[in-house]
Amino acid sequence: MCSLRYTKQYVFRTEPAGGILFNIDTGDISIVEGVAFGICTLIDRGSSESQILGKLREEYPEQADLESDLHNFICELKEKGIIE
C-alpha cells in the first residue's frame, strides 16, 4: 500500500470554500471542491489509493463507478505532475 504524495512543486492548502493546489514554481493555482477536495485532503494526509477508495465507498455507497473515477482522477493528477 503506497502512500500518495504531492510533488515538490505542489502545495495543497485548505481554504474556507474548498482547497487549492499551488504550483510554487509557476504560481499556478487549481481550485478543488467537493469530492476532489476530499481526495486531495486524503492525499495530503498520506493516504494510499486503496485507503481513499475505502473512504469514498463509506461516503458514497450508492456510486458504482468509484474505483474507475478515482483511478482516472489519480492518473490526471500524475499526468499534470501534481502527485508522484
Buried (B, 14 or more C-beta within 10 A) or exposed (E): EEEBEBBEEBEBEEEEEBBBBBBEEEEEEBEBEEBBBBBBBBBBEEBBBEBBBEBBEEEEEEEEEBBEBBEEBBEEBEEBBBBE
